[in-house]
Amino acid sequence: MTVRELIGLLKQFDPQAEVIMQKDEEGNGYRGVHGAGEDEAAVIDYDDYVFLSQFENLSEAEDRYGDTLAFTSVAVIY
């Protein structure tokens, strides 16, 4: 989902409503949203991502995962 798509969905709701994140698709838990930030991420598989902010620099990420990671800008909601 893109930020544009998320904004479009959120426009359907009361702007004063609290935002809650569901843990997974089955509803096995919930948590409040406290903010958002930017990062660079690479998808490893369906549910596994590598975030550039986890490393000191790109070289460190490449040393661990190889130089095949394709990082892209992401919005991180926390």
N, C-alpha and C positions, 0 to 999 in steps of 0.2 A: 504494500500500500504506500502511496506517495503522500507527502504532506498535503498536497492539493486535494487528494481524495479524502483524507482525514478531515480537513477543514470542511469540505462539502457535507460529510456525514454529521459533523458536530453542529453545523448550522441548523439542523433539524431539531435540536434540543433547546431547552430553556438555558439561556446564557448564564444564569445564576446556579445551575445544577452543579453539584460536586462531580468531579471526574474520578472514576474508580477503574482500575485495571483488573481484568480477570486473569488468573494465573495461567489457565490453559483453555482450550476449546470446550472441555467438558465441565468447566465451572468448579474445579477442585480447589478454589481459593480466590481471594480477592485482596487488593491493596490499594491504598490511595495513591494518587499521582501528586508529586511534590514539585515537579519542575521539568524542564526540557533543556537539552543541549545539543551541540553538533559534534560529530565524530566522523571518522572514516572507517568503513567496515568492509570485510570480504566474507562472502558466504562460503563455508566449508561444505555443508550439506543442508538439508531441509531445515533443521533446527539448531544448527551450529554456526556461529559467526565468530570472526576474529576482528577485534576492534584495535585500530592503530594506537589508541590511547593506552592500551595495555602494555605498550612497549616504549622504550626510550626513543626509538627512531625506526624508520622503515627497514634499515639494514638488520636490526635485531629481529623484526618479524620475518624477514626473508631468511635469516639464519635458521629460524625454527621451522618455518613452513615451506621454504623454497621460494624462488622468485616468481611463482605462478599465481600468487594472490592478486586478485583484481580488486583493489579498494575503490569504493564509491562513497560519496557523501551520504550521511544518514542523520536523521533526527532521532535522538535518544530521549525517551520519556521515562522519568524515574519518579 
